[in-house]
Amino acid sequence: MSPKSTKGKTTQTPKTEDVDFKAFLSSQQPPPPSNPSFSSSANRSFSQEEEIPLPPPDAVHNWSLKPVGDPEEALKALFGGSTHPDSSPSASEDLDGVVSGFRKEVRLLPHQIAGRAWMCDREDSTKKKAGGILADDMGVGKTIQALTCIVDRPATKRDREEGWSSATLVVCPLGVLQHWGEEITKVTVGLKVVQYHGTARERQKVAPLVRDADVVLTTYGLVCSERSTVVPDKPDKGSVLYTTRWWRIILDEAHTIKNRATKTAEGCFDLRAKFRWCLTATPMQNKVEEFFPLLKFLRIKPLNEWERFNTLIAQPLSKGHSGGSLAMKRLQVVLKHVMLRRTKIELDSLLKLPQRNIVILPCKFDPSEQQFYTALKANVQTLIQKIMAKKSGGSAYMNVLVLLLRLRQACDHPSLVLDNYETEMDDANPGAIPGMLSNDPDFEDDADTGKPKCQMCTTRLTRRNIADNAWPGHCINCAALKVQAQNLRSPMRASAKIRAIVGLIKHIAAKSGGQEKTVIFSQFTAMLDVIEPFLSAIGVDYVRYDGSMTVKERTQALVEIAQDPRKTVMLVSLKAGGVGLNLTACNHVILVDMWWNPAVEEQAFDRTHRVGQTRNVHIYKLKINETVEDRILELQQRKRELTKIALSGSHVKNKELGMHELLELFK
């Protein structure tokens, strides 16, 4: 592959060596390539979809794409490190990192230079390439690499004459929308940017500007809601998001569409574009099926059809039979072709990031908290026995998940269990529960039956178990527990974790002379409410960032924590601020409550530990000993071992929280 020129200097594009796929598909003994990486064959016909031939059944015996050896190690290598050879240039390379179209003071880092060249190569339509997955680790500069693609490869006059818009559409979570606008302003020069967001009137006002813009910013929420405007068989009718033939679409935080059945994912599939990109540091969090929506969006044949993906990849891997090795090879072929991933560990010598230290900080209940938790746990265990005796499938799963939620809330502060479960289920596991239940054919939502249920534990209410009028909508046992919780709430008392937070904030302020800042993450916005008065009581000036705030309010909070030396603490909802934000102004992180999927926590930690951080980052995970949090920590470790899709023998384990694992948390 020919080198790319940059201001008189050269950088070698990551190699995608051609392979004779016809021989690969037909011969019993095709010769192995000198380098186990792949590109399109020159003889294949081009269409809107890119086709990558996959290894035939006999390939598992007759040919090695890469020395596989232990299947577990092969998959760890696939997802744990670079998915493309030669993608990380050494620091000694003589590269200046200048990009035409960027501000003069902006320089790319060496790995970003390589990423720029790879992205440019992946948009070479003469080689039947039309985008890919940039899956670099969190905080190493995926946004700036995407911006190089935008300024390097604009639509030409001929492209526009063929009906393509000149615009790149960036689809991102609401919380990241402002970040994209700021990054474009900070890095580039002269790009016309349109934010397609806001009220219907505001969107209608900017719609005529969309086609001739360089970049259009919108959200996954709008892609979902405006899909209803699409008129079948009339591609020019409906929302501008769907009528425009975009030059390029970039899905930021692309794991947002990991559930192929959601309306958001389906909306992204329906968008029209010449080139397509997925940016995500976590292309797979729970199971291999999460790759399918990305491949479908990218139009990567043959795996953009669910039946083919399920037959060729998902089923063989999940069942663990002899076809698993071949399925793994097929996945290697595709991902080596379309995905670039570099981890912080690989890039350590180039990035020179400061250290990141994680401390698990044990907290101890006082006697009243312990009494409340013990009573709640006993009630929960009794309810679980009743649930498992009467129910199965999704309905039981939902009930058990709510009970787990209550124990976790009690670890934060007893007063949290006073709130209704419907509100907090959204806080506790953003968007995941509906997805989990929708895949269960036995799922039946109790709300659909019209029968009343306890607002705390979801047990169906009868004349025998319903509480008196003082606690409408509660069973007798839960009403008694709420009386205890209310006594601990008024006047508000500091829980074990509140005491730990106050102690940490005082310690950080004293040790740094008030110069270092802290971000406090919680899954429960109600817990953030509880924390606020205790911060005020010790004279801490703080800001808050959660989903109830407008975009303007969120932006102001980010500006204040970054620029105002008086603001030393930021309270952040994990759902609203766990991804996409740059919080390098803070170098201390307090995680109030743990989640069983460590990928969610890692996303939050990397808001501070990323390019631009100049201080060592200190992370404190609060944990109450001898509670459900002990089991969550153990489960996290097991899940962490599966982050790279580890295998047990020939069986691929699933990282979703199943009923068996869920019940183990209550022991």
SVG drawing of the C-alpha trace seen along z (x, -y; Angstrom):
<svg xmlns="http://www.w3.org/2000/svg" viewBox="-59 -31 72 61">
<polyline fill="none" stroke="black" stroke-width="0.4" points="0.0,0.0 1.4,-3.4 2.4,-5.7 0.3,-8.8 2.1,-12.2 1.8,-14.7 3.7,-18.0 6.5,-16.4 6.8,-13.5 5.4,-10.0 3.4,-7.7 2.7,-4.2 -1.0,-3.3 -1.8,-0.3 -1.6,2.6 -4.5,4.5 -2.8,7.0 -4.8,8.5 -5.6,12.2 -6.8,14.5 -10.3,15.2 -11.3,17.4 -8.4,19.8 -9.4,19.4 -13.0,20.5 -12.2,23.3 -8.8,24.9 -8.1,27.4 -4.7,26.0 -4.5,22.3 -1.2,20.7 -1.2,18.5 -0.6,14.8 2.6,13.2 0.6,11.0 -2.8,12.1 -4.8,9.1 -7.3,8.6 -8.6,6.2 -11.2,6.4 -10.4,8.6 -10.1,6.5 -12.4,8.8 -15.5,8.4 -18.4,6.3 -19.1,3.1 -22.4,2.0 -23.6,-0.1 -22.6,2.9 -19.1,4.2 -18.7,8.0 -16.1,9.9 -15.8,13.6 -15.6,15.8 -13.7,19.0 -15.5,22.1 -16.0,25.0 -12.8,26.8 -10.7,23.7 -10.6,24.5 -8.6,27.6 -6.6,26.5 -5.6,22.9 -4.7,20.5 -5.6,16.8 -3.5,16.3 -1.9,18.8 -5.0,19.4 -3.8,22.1 -6.0,21.7 -9.3,20.3 -9.5,18.3 -6.2,16.6 -7.2,15.9 -10.4,14.1 -8.5,12.2 -6.1,11.0 -8.9,10.1 -10.7,7.8 -8.1,6.9 -5.5,5.3 -5.0,3.9 -7.3,5.4 -5.0,4.2 -1.3,4.9 1.0,2.0 -1.5,-0.5 0.6,-2.0 3.7,-3.8 6.6,-4.2 7.3,-7.5 10.5,-7.8 8.8,-8.3 9.5,-11.7 5.9,-12.9 4.6,-16.4 0.9,-15.6 -0.2,-18.6 -3.7,-18.4 -4.8,-20.8 -8.1,-22.2 -7.1,-22.1 -5.9,-25.0 -2.1,-25.6 -1.5,-24.8 -3.2,-21.4 -0.9,-18.4 -1.9,-14.8 -0.3,-12.2 1.5,-9.3 -1.3,-6.8 -3.8,-9.4 -1.7,-9.9 -1.9,-6.1 -5.7,-6.2 -6.1,-9.1 -4.4,-7.1 -6.4,-4.0 -9.7,-5.9 -8.8,-7.5 -8.0,-4.0 -11.3,-2.7 -13.1,-5.4 -11.5,-4.3 -14.6,-3.3 -12.4,-2.2 -11.4,0.6 -15.0,1.2 -14.5,-0.2 -17.1,-2.5 -16.2,-3.1 -15.6,-1.0 -15.4,-0.8 -12.9,-3.0 -12.8,-1.2 -9.8,-2.9 -9.8,-2.8 -11.6,-5.6 -9.8,-9.0 -7.2,-8.5 -8.8,-10.7 -11.4,-9.1 -13.2,-12.4 -10.1,-14.2 -9.4,-11.2 -13.0,-11.4 -12.5,-15.1 -9.4,-14.4 -11.6,-12.2 -14.2,-15.0 -11.6,-17.7 -9.5,-15.3 -12.3,-13.8 -15.1,-16.3 -17.6,-15.6 -16.6,-16.8 -18.7,-18.7 -19.2,-15.5 -20.4,-13.8 -22.9,-16.5 -24.1,-16.3 -24.7,-12.6 -27.1,-13.5 -24.9,-13.2 -25.1,-15.9 -21.8,-17.7 -22.6,-17.1 -21.3,-14.5 -24.0,-13.6 -22.8,-13.0 -25.3,-11.0 -24.4,-11.1 -26.0,-11.0 -27.5,-14.2 -24.9,-14.8 -22.1,-14.7 -23.8,-17.0 -22.2,-20.2 -18.8,-18.5 -18.8,-17.8 -19.6,-21.4 -16.9,-22.6 -14.3,-20.2 -15.0,-21.2 -14.6,-24.9 -11.4,-24.2 -9.7,-21.9 -10.9,-22.9 -11.2,-26.0 -14.0,-27.0 -16.4,-24.1 -20.1,-25.0 -21.8,-23.2 -25.5,-22.8 -27.0,-21.5 -30.2,-19.7 -31.7,-19.6 -34.2,-21.3 -37.9,-22.0 -39.8,-21.2 -39.8,-24.9 -36.0,-25.1 -35.4,-22.0 -37.7,-23.3 -35.7,-26.5 -32.3,-24.8 -33.5,-22.0 -32.9,-24.1 -29.3,-24.6 -28.5,-20.9 -27.8,-19.8 -25.0,-22.4 -23.4,-22.1 -20.1,-20.4 -21.2,-18.8 -24.7,-18.2 -25.0,-17.3 -28.0,-15.4 -28.9,-12.9 -30.0,-9.2 -33.2,-10.4 -34.1,-12.4 -33.1,-9.6 -35.5,-7.4 -38.4,-9.9 -38.2,-11.2 -38.2,-7.7 -42.0,-7.9 -42.0,-10.6 -40.6,-8.3 -43.1,-7.5 -42.6,-4.0 -41.5,-4.0 -41.2,-7.8 -37.6,-8.5 -37.9,-12.2 -40.8,-12.5 -40.3,-13.0 -37.6,-14.2 -34.4,-15.7 -32.5,-13.1 -34.0,-10.4 -34.5,-12.3 -30.8,-13.5 -28.3,-11.3 -25.5,-12.0 -21.9,-12.1 -20.9,-10.4 -22.5,-9.3 -20.6,-8.9 -22.3,-7.1 -20.5,-8.3 -20.8,-6.0 -22.1,-3.5 -22.7,-0.8 -25.9,-2.8 -27.4,-0.7 -26.2,2.7 -29.7,4.0 -30.8,4.6 -34.5,4.6 -34.7,1.1 -36.3,-1.7 -33.1,-3.7 -31.0,-1.0 -33.6,-0.5 -33.6,-4.3 -29.8,-4.3 -30.1,-1.3 -32.5,-3.4 -30.3,-6.5 -28.7,-6.9 -25.0,-7.6 -22.0,-7.1 -19.7,-6.3 -20.5,-5.0 -18.5,-5.0 -19.0,-3.6 -17.0,-5.2 -17.0,-3.2 -14.5,-2.1 -16.8,0.8 -18.1,2.5 -19.1,5.4 -20.1,5.3 -22.2,8.4 -22.3,10.7 -21.1,11.2 -24.6,10.4 -23.9,6.7 -21.5,6.6 -24.4,7.3 -26.0,3.9 -22.7,2.3 -22.1,4.6 -25.7,4.0 -25.3,0.3 -22.0,0.5 -23.5,2.7 -20.9,5.4 -22.0,8.5 -22.7,11.3 -23.0,10.5 -25.4,7.6 -28.3,10.1 -29.3,11.5 -30.0,15.0 -26.4,15.2 -24.8,13.6 -26.7,15.9 -25.9,19.0 -22.3,18.2 -21.2,16.5 -23.5,16.2 -24.9,19.7 -21.6,21.6 -19.9,19.4 -22.6,19.6 -23.2,23.3 -19.5,24.1 -19.5,27.0 -16.7,27.6 -18.0,24.9 -16.9,22.3 -13.4,22.2 -14.5,21.5 -17.0,18.9 -14.1,17.2 -12.0,17.2 -14.9,15.7 -15.2,12.9 -11.4,12.4 -11.7,11.9 -14.4,9.3 -13.0,7.3 -9.4,7.3 -10.9,5.9 -13.2,3.2 -12.2,2.4 -9.2,0.5 -8.6,0.7 -5.6,-0.5 -5.7,-0.3 -4.2,-2.7 -1.7,0.0 -0.4,0.4 -0.2,-3.4 1.3,-4.1 4.7,-5.1 3.1,-7.5 0.4,-9.0 2.4,-9.2 -0.8,-9.4 -0.5,-9.9 -1.1,-7.0 -4.6,-5.8 -5.0,-4.3 -8.2,-2.5 -8.9,-2.0 -11.9,0.0 -12.9,-1.9 -14.8,0.2 -17.6,-1.7 -19.3,-0.5 -23.0,-0.8 -23.8,-2.4 -26.2,-0.3 -29.4,-1.8 -28.3,-1.4 -27.3,2.2 -30.7,2.9 -32.5,1.5 -30.4,3.4 -30.8,6.7 -34.5,6.3 -34.7,5.4 -32.5,8.4 -34.7,10.8 -37.8,9.4 -36.2,9.6 -35.0,13.2 -38.6,14.3 -40.0,12.5 -37.5,14.1 -38.6,17.6 -42.2,16.7 -41.4,15.2 -39.3,18.2 -42.0,20.6 -44.7,18.8 -43.1,17.2 -40.6,17.7 -39.1,15.9 -39.0,12.1 -41.6,11.4 -39.6,13.1 -36.4,11.5 -38.0,8.0 -39.2,8.7 -35.9,10.0 -34.0,7.1 -36.2,4.6 -35.4,6.4 -31.7,6.2 -32.2,2.5 -33.6,2.0 -30.6,3.7 -28.2,1.6 -30.1,-1.6 -30.0,-0.7 -26.2,-0.5 -26.2,-4.1 -28.7,-5.6 -31.9,-4.1 -34.0,-7.0 -33.6,-5.9 -36.0,-3.0 -38.8,-5.5 -39.0,-6.3 -41.1,-4.3 -39.2,-1.6 -40.4,-2.8 -38.3,-5.9 -35.2,-4.3 -35.1,-1.4 -34.2,-3.9 -31.4,-5.3 -30.1,-2.0 -29.6,-0.4 -29.9,-2.9 -31.9,-1.4 -30.9,2.2 -33.9,3.7 -36.3,3.3 -33.8,4.8 -33.2,7.8 -36.8,8.5 -37.8,7.9 -35.6,10.9 -37.5,13.2 -40.5,14.8 -41.9,15.6 -41.9,12.0 -45.2,10.6 -45.2,7.2 -47.3,7.2 -48.5,3.7 -50.3,5.2 -52.5,7.4 -54.1,4.4 -53.5,6.0 -52.0,3.7 -48.5,4.3 -46.3,3.0 -44.4,-0.1 -41.4,1.1 -41.0,4.9 -43.6,5.4 -45.4,8.1 -49.1,8.3 -51.3,6.7 -54.2,8.6 -56.6,7.9 -54.4,10.0 -51.0,8.3 -51.9,4.6 -50.8,1.9 -53.2,-0.5 -54.1,-3.9 -50.9,-5.5 -49.0,-3.6 -51.2,-3.1 -49.7,-0.9 -47.5,1.0 -47.5,4.5 -47.3,4.7 -43.7,5.7 -42.5,2.9 -44.6,0.4 -42.8,1.3 -39.4,1.0 -40.4,-2.4 -41.3,-3.6 -37.7,-2.7 -36.3,-4.5 -38.4,-7.6 -37.1,-7.7 -33.5,-7.7 -34.4,-10.5 -35.9,-13.1 -33.9,-14.8 -31.5,-13.7 -28.7,-11.6 -25.4,-10.8 -25.1,-7.2 -21.9,-5.2 -21.2,-6.3 -22.1,-10.0 -19.6,-9.9 -16.9,-8.4 -17.6,-11.1 -17.4,-14.0 -14.1,-12.5 -12.6,-12.1 -13.6,-15.6 -12.0,-17.1 -8.9,-15.0 -8.5,-15.9 -9.0,-19.6 -6.4,-19.6 -3.8,-17.6 -4.1,-19.6 -4.6,-23.0 -8.0,-23.2 -6.3,-22.8 -7.6,-19.4 -11.2,-18.6 -13.4,-15.6 -16.2,-14.1 -18.8,-12.0 -20.7,-9.4 -23.9,-7.7 -26.5,-5.6 -29.2,-7.2 -30.1,-10.8 -31.9,-10.6 -28.5,-9.8 -27.1,-13.0 -29.9,-14.9 -28.9,-13.4 -25.2,-14.3 -25.8,-17.9 -26.7,-19.3 -23.7,-17.6 -21.4,-19.2 -22.9,-22.6 -22.6,-22.0 -18.8,-21.7 -18.5,-24.7 -17.9,-22.9 -18.9,-24.7 -20.2,-22.1 -21.9,-21.7 -24.3,-19.0 -24.8,-17.1 -27.8,-14.9 -30.5,-14.0 -33.1,-16.4 -30.9,-19.4 -31.2,-21.2 -28.3,-21.1 -27.5,-24.7 -27.5,-23.9 -25.2,-20.9 -22.8,-22.9 -22.7,-25.6 -21.8,-22.9 -19.0,-21.6 -17.6,-25.1 -17.7,-25.9 -16.0,-22.7 -13.3,-23.3 -12.7,-27.0 -14.0,-28.1 -11.4,-27.4 -14.1,-27.8 -16.0,-24.8 -14.2,-21.8 -16.8,-19.0 -19.0,-17.8 -22.0,-15.5 -22.8,-13.3 -25.5,-10.9 -23.9,-7.8 -26.6,-7.6 -26.2,-11.2 -22.4,-11.7 -20.8,-8.2 -19.9,-8.5 -18.6,-11.1 -17.6,-13.8 -14.2,-15.3 -13.7,-15.8 -9.9,-16.2 -10.3,-19.2 -10.9,-16.6 -8.4,-14.0 -10.3,-12.4 -13.3,-10.1 -15.7,-8.8 -17.9,-6.0 -20.8,-5.9 -22.4,-2.6 -21.1,0.2 -22.6,1.8 -22.1,5.4 -20.8,4.7 -17.3,3.2 -17.4,1.7 -19.9,-0.9 -17.6,-1.9 -14.6,-2.0 -16.4,-4.5 -17.0,-6.7 -13.4,-6.5 -12.1,-7.5 -13.9,-10.8 -10.9,-11.9 -8.1,-9.5 -7.7,-10.5 -5.6,-12.6 -5.3,-16.1 -5.0,-14.9 -1.9,-16.1 -2.3,-14.8 -2.4,-11.3 -6.0,-10.1 -7.3,-8.6 -10.5,-6.5 -12.4,-5.5 -15.0,-2.8 -17.2,-2.9 -18.4,0.5 -20.3,1.6 -18.8,4.8 -20.9,7.9 -23.7,6.8 -24.8,7.4 -22.0,5.1 -19.5,7.9 -21.2,10.2 -21.3,7.4 -17.6,6.9 -17.0,10.7 -19.3,10.7 -17.5,7.7 -14.3,9.7 -15.8,12.5 -17.3,10.1 -13.9,8.4 -12.4,11.7 -14.9,11.9 -14.4,8.4 -12.1,9.8 -14.6,12.6 -12.9,15.2 -13.8,18.8 -14.3,21.7 -13.1,24.7 -15.0,24.4 -18.0,22.6 -18.3,18.8 -19.7,17.4 -22.3,14.6 -21.7,11.4 -25.3,10.6 -26.6,10.9 -28.6,14.1 -31.1,15.3 -28.6,17.7 -26.0,14.9 -28.7,12.5 -29.9,14.9 -26.3,15.4 -26.1,11.8 -28.7,12.3 -26.7,15.0"/>
</svg>
